[in-house]
Amino acid sequence: MAIEVKRAGAPQAEPGFFVAYDDLGVDNRFVVSAGGEDNPAKGGVKLRTLLRQSTRFVNS
């Protein structure tokens, strides 16, 4: 699992994130932000709110 945490209003994964998860062979890719909604993003990345992502870790 690869996670990039953003504080921006319109979060997106940076180019280095894509390079890193390709090098590591990671299947699950997330960009976590403070607000907004959960959405898919380019390159198979999922945009998640901080609350939803933290709840996911607690419940797993």
DSSP file (Angstrom, degrees, kcal/mol; ACC not computed):
  #  RESIDUE AA STRUCTURE BP1 BP2  ACC     N-H-->O    O-->H-N    N-H-->O    O-->H-N    TCO  KAPPA ALPHA  PHI   PSI    X-CA   Y-CA   Z-CA
    1    1 A M              0   0    0      0, 0.0     2,-0.4     0, 0.0    28,-0.2   0.000 360.0 360.0 360.0 133.2    0.0    0.0    0.0
    2    2 A A  E     -a   29   0A   0     26,-2.7    28,-2.7     2,-0.0     2,-0.4  -0.968 360.0-175.0-116.9 131.8    1.3    3.4   -0.9
    3    3 A I  E     -a   30   0A   0     -2,-0.4     2,-0.5    26,-0.2    28,-0.2  -0.992  10.6-172.0-130.2 131.0   -0.1    6.6    0.7
    4    4 A E  E     -a   31   0A   0     26,-2.1    28,-2.6    -2,-0.4     2,-0.5  -0.991  17.1-147.5-118.0 128.4    0.6   10.2    0.0
    5    5 A V  E     -a   32   0A   0     -2,-0.5     2,-0.3    26,-0.2    28,-0.2  -0.833  18.8-176.4-101.3 130.2   -0.9   12.7    2.4
    6    6 A K  E     -a   33   0A   0     26,-3.3    28,-0.6    -2,-0.5     7,-0.0  -0.914  27.2-168.5-126.0 150.1   -1.9   16.1    1.1
    7    7 A R        +     0   0    0     -2,-0.3    -1,-0.1    26,-0.2    26,-0.1   0.454  56.1 114.1-109.4  -6.4   -3.3   19.3    2.7
    8    8 A A  S    S-     0   0    0      1,-0.1    26,-0.2     4,-0.1    -2,-0.1  -0.201  73.3-124.2 -66.9 154.9   -4.3   21.0   -0.6
    9    9 A G  S    S+     0   0    0      1,-0.3    -1,-0.1    25,-0.1    24,-0.0   0.805 110.9  34.6 -69.3 -30.4   -7.9   21.7   -1.5
   10   10 A A  S    S-     0   0    0     26,-0.1    -1,-0.3     2,-0.0    -2,-0.1  -0.708  90.9-163.9-122.9  77.7   -7.5   19.8   -4.8
   11   11 A P        +     0   0    0      0, 0.0     2,-0.3     0, 0.0    22,-0.1  -0.274  15.5 165.0 -69.3 147.2   -5.1   16.9   -3.9
   12   12 A Q        -     0   0    0     29,-0.1     2,-0.2    35,-0.0    -4,-0.1  -0.978  40.7 -95.7-153.7 154.9   -3.3   14.9   -6.5
   13   13 A A        -     0   0    0     -2,-0.3    18,-0.1    29,-0.1    29,-0.1  -0.493  38.8-127.9 -73.1 140.0   -0.4   12.5   -6.5
   14   14 A E    >>  -     0   0    0     -2,-0.2     3,-1.2     1,-0.1     4,-1.2  -0.463  26.7-104.8 -82.5 159.3    3.0   14.0   -7.4
   15   15 A P  H 3> S+     0   0    0      0, 0.0     4,-1.9     0, 0.0     3,-0.2   0.850 119.8  59.1 -54.4 -37.3    5.2   12.4  -10.1
   16   16 A G  H 3> S+     0   0    0      1,-0.2     4,-2.5     2,-0.2     5,-0.2   0.812  98.7  59.2 -63.2 -29.8    7.5   10.9   -7.5
   17   17 A F  H <> S+     0   0    0     -3,-1.2     4,-2.4     2,-0.2     5,-0.2   0.921 105.9  47.6 -63.4 -44.5    4.6    9.0   -6.0
   18   18 A F  H  X S+     0   0    0     -4,-1.2     4,-1.7     1,-0.2    -2,-0.2   0.895 112.6  49.0 -64.8 -40.3    4.0    7.2   -9.4
   19   19 A V  H  X S+     0   0    0     -4,-1.9     4,-2.4     2,-0.2    -2,-0.2   0.926 111.7  49.8 -63.6 -45.0    7.7    6.4   -9.7
   20   20 A A  H  X S+     0   0    0     -4,-2.5     4,-2.2     1,-0.2    -2,-0.2   0.925 111.5  45.5 -63.9 -46.8    7.9    5.0   -6.2
   21   21 A Y  H  X>S+     0   0    0     -4,-2.4     5,-1.9     1,-0.2     4,-1.1   0.840 112.8  51.7 -72.0 -28.0    4.9    2.7   -6.4
   22   22 A D  H  <5S+     0   0    0     -4,-1.7     3,-0.3    -5,-0.2    -1,-0.2   0.930 111.4  47.5 -66.1 -44.2    6.0    1.4   -9.8
   23   23 A D  H  <5S+     0   0    0     -4,-2.4    -2,-0.2     1,-0.2    -1,-0.2   0.864 117.4  42.5 -62.7 -36.5    9.4    0.6   -8.4
   24   24 A L  H  <5S-     0   0    0     -4,-2.2    -1,-0.2    -5,-0.2    -2,-0.2   0.591 104.6-127.1 -88.5 -11.8    7.9   -1.1   -5.3
   25   25 A G  T  <5 +     0   0    0     -4,-1.1     2,-0.2    -3,-0.3    -3,-0.2   0.871  43.2 176.2  68.6  37.5    5.2   -3.0   -7.2
   26   26 A V      < -     0   0    0     -5,-1.9    -1,-0.2     1,-0.1     3,-0.1  -0.541  22.4-167.7 -79.6 138.5    2.4   -1.6   -5.0
   27   27 A D  S    S+     0   0    0     -2,-0.2     2,-0.5     1,-0.1    -1,-0.1   0.855  71.4  58.4 -92.3 -41.5   -1.2   -2.5   -5.8
   28   28 A N        -     0   0    0     17,-0.0   -26,-2.7     2,-0.0     2,-0.4  -0.816  64.9-178.5 -98.4 125.0   -3.1   -0.2   -3.5
   29   29 A R  E     +a    2   0A   0     -2,-0.5    17,-2.5    15,-0.5     2,-0.4  -0.982   3.5 175.0-129.4 125.4   -2.5    3.5   -4.0
   30   30 A F  E     -ab   3  46A   0    -28,-2.7   -26,-2.1    -2,-0.4     2,-0.5  -0.972  24.3-159.7-132.6 143.5   -4.1    6.3   -2.0
   31   31 A V  E     -ab   4  47A   0     15,-2.4    17,-2.8    -2,-0.4     2,-0.4  -0.995  23.6-158.3-113.6 121.7   -3.9   10.1   -1.7
   32   32 A V  E     +ab   5  48A   0    -28,-2.6   -26,-3.3    -2,-0.5     2,-0.3  -0.863  14.3 176.3-106.1 132.2   -5.3   11.1    1.7
   33   33 A S  E     -ab   6  49A   0     15,-2.4    17,-2.3    -2,-0.4    18,-0.2  -0.871  39.5-114.2-132.1 165.8   -6.5   14.7    2.2
   34   34 A A  S    S-     0   0    0    -28,-0.6    17,-0.3    -2,-0.3     2,-0.2   0.808  90.8  -0.6 -70.2 -31.4   -8.2   16.6    5.1
   35   35 A G  S    S+     0   0    0     13,-0.1     2,-0.2    14,-0.1    -2,-0.1  -0.634  86.0  70.9-141.6-163.8  -11.5   17.2    3.3
   36   36 A G  S    S-     0   0    0     -2,-0.2     2,-0.3    13,-0.1    13,-0.1  -0.506  79.1 -56.3  86.0-154.6  -13.5   16.7    0.1
   37   37 A E        -     0   0    0     -2,-0.2     2,-0.4    11,-0.1    -2,-0.1  -0.837  48.5 -96.4-126.5 161.5  -14.9   13.4   -1.1
   38   38 A D        +     0   0    0     -2,-0.3    10,-0.2    10,-0.1    -2,-0.0  -0.663  56.4 155.6 -76.9 130.3  -13.6   10.0   -1.9
   39   39 A N  E     -C   47   0A   0      8,-1.7     8,-3.8    -2,-0.4     2,-0.2  -0.986  44.7-106.2-150.4 154.6  -12.9    9.7   -5.7
   40   40 A P  E     -C   46   0A   0      0, 0.0     2,-0.2     0, 0.0     6,-0.2  -0.556  39.1-167.3 -76.1 153.8  -10.8    7.7   -8.1
   41   41 A A    >   -     0   0    0      4,-3.1     3,-0.8    -2,-0.2     4,-0.3  -0.738  32.5 -62.2-131.3-179.5   -7.9    9.6   -9.7
   42   42 A K  G >  S+     0   0    0     -2,-0.2     3,-1.1     1,-0.2    -1,-0.1  -0.254 113.3  26.3 -66.2 153.9   -5.5    9.0  -12.5
   43   43 A G  G 3  S-     0   0    0      1,-0.2    -1,-0.2    -3,-0.1     3,-0.1   0.713 130.8 -65.4  70.4  22.8   -3.2    6.1  -12.5
   44   44 A G  G <  S+     0   0    0     -3,-0.8   -15,-0.5     1,-0.3     2,-0.3   0.618  93.9 145.0  77.4  10.7   -5.3    3.9  -10.3
   45   45 A V    <   -     0   0    0     -3,-1.1    -4,-3.1    -4,-0.3     2,-0.5  -0.622  40.0-145.5 -82.9 141.1   -4.9    6.2   -7.3
   46   46 A K  E     -bC  30  40A   0    -17,-2.5   -15,-2.4    -2,-0.3     2,-0.5  -0.932   6.6-141.5-107.9 129.3   -7.9    6.6   -4.9
   47   47 A L  E     +bC  31  39A   0     -8,-3.8    -8,-1.7    -2,-0.5     2,-0.3  -0.788  28.9 178.4 -86.7 127.0   -8.5    9.9   -3.3
   48   48 A R  E     -b   32   0A   0    -17,-2.8   -15,-2.4    -2,-0.5     2,-0.2  -0.953  29.4-119.2-130.0 147.9   -9.7    9.4    0.3
   49   49 A T  E  >  -b   33   0A   0     -2,-0.3     4,-2.4   -17,-0.2     5,-0.2  -0.519  31.6-116.4 -76.5 155.2  -10.6   11.8    3.1
   50   50 A L  H  > S+     0   0    0    -17,-2.3     4,-2.6     1,-0.2     5,-0.2   0.902 115.1  53.0 -59.3 -42.1   -8.4   11.5    6.2
   51   51 A L  H  > S+     0   0    0    -17,-0.3     4,-2.1   -18,-0.2    -1,-0.2   0.935 110.8  45.6 -60.9 -47.2  -11.4   10.4    8.3
   52   52 A R  H  > S+     0   0    0      1,-0.2     4,-1.8     2,-0.2    -1,-0.2   0.908 114.3  47.8 -65.2 -41.0  -12.4    7.6    5.9
   53   53 A Q  H  X S+     0   0    0     -4,-2.4     4,-1.6     2,-0.2    -1,-0.2   0.906 112.2  48.6 -68.3 -40.7   -8.8    6.3    5.5
   54   54 A S  H  X S+     0   0    0     -4,-2.6     4,-1.9    -5,-0.2    -1,-0.2   0.884 110.3  52.0 -67.4 -36.5   -8.2    6.3    9.3
   55   55 A T  H  X S+     0   0    0     -4,-2.1     4,-2.1    -5,-0.2    -1,-0.2   0.877 105.6  56.1 -63.7 -37.5  -11.5    4.4    9.9
   56   56 A R  H  X S+     0   0    0     -4,-1.8     4,-0.6     1,-0.2    -1,-0.2   0.897 107.8  47.4 -61.5 -41.4  -10.4    1.9    7.3
   57   57 A F  H >< S+     0   0    0     -4,-1.6     3,-0.6     1,-0.2    -1,-0.2   0.889 111.6  50.4 -68.2 -39.6   -7.2    1.2    9.3
   58   58 A V  H 3< S+     0   0    0     -4,-1.9    -2,-0.2     1,-0.2    -1,-0.2   0.876 112.1  47.4 -66.4 -37.4   -9.0    0.9   12.6
   59   59 A N  H 3<        0   0    0     -4,-2.1    -1,-0.2     1,-0.2    -2,-0.2   0.528 360.0 360.0 -83.9  -6.1  -11.5   -1.6   11.2
   60   60 A S    <<        0   0    0     -3,-0.6    -1,-0.2    -4,-0.6    -2,-0.2   0.467 360.0 360.0 -98.1 360.0   -9.0   -3.8    9.5
